[in-house]
Amino acid sequence: QNNTLSRPGFSLSGTALKRIACLSMLVDHLGASLLENGLFRCSAIDPGWGLDQLLRLVGRLAFPIYCFLLVEGFLHTHDLKKYALRMLGFALISEWPFDWAFFSGVYWGHQNVYFTLLLGLLLHRDVAHQQLRAAGQDGNQNQSNARPGERE
């Protein structure tokens, strides 16, 4: 079954991973936009304790989780073009708030992480396509790698 409760040991569902990644990213962005760059730049909030660095450290958990979920999405999507277009849409929609939170205005020198994830998705598609093409050129190799009992 696909239910995480039926597996032995500890496991997390995709929804749980998304929630952890979102919370981690929120903590990171609070540290970056409010403590490092923004509203609370005074020593009364962070008198040398490194609170902003701690928040940023917690936030570093988000990106590997998002990468894992991206690959899972790639493997299970029925329409890669729609998946990529949705990612592009979110990248464009979130660029303006990202720029204002971190740079106090539109800044094209640094984009939000959706663009990076979209590039990773497209690269993953190209690698998978190359692997399929290489396997198609050498069809006999697939038969010789079959387990005993699978050959006719």
Salt bridges, closest charged atoms under 4 A:
ASP28 OD2 - HIS29 ND1 3.14
ASP28 OD1 - ARG56 NE 2.65
ASP28 OD1 - ARG60 NH1 3.52
GLU36 OE1 - ARG56 NH1 3.20
GLU72 OE1 - HIS76 ND1 3.71
ASP126 OD1 - ARG125 NH2 2.93
GLU150 OE2 - ARG147 NH1 3.92
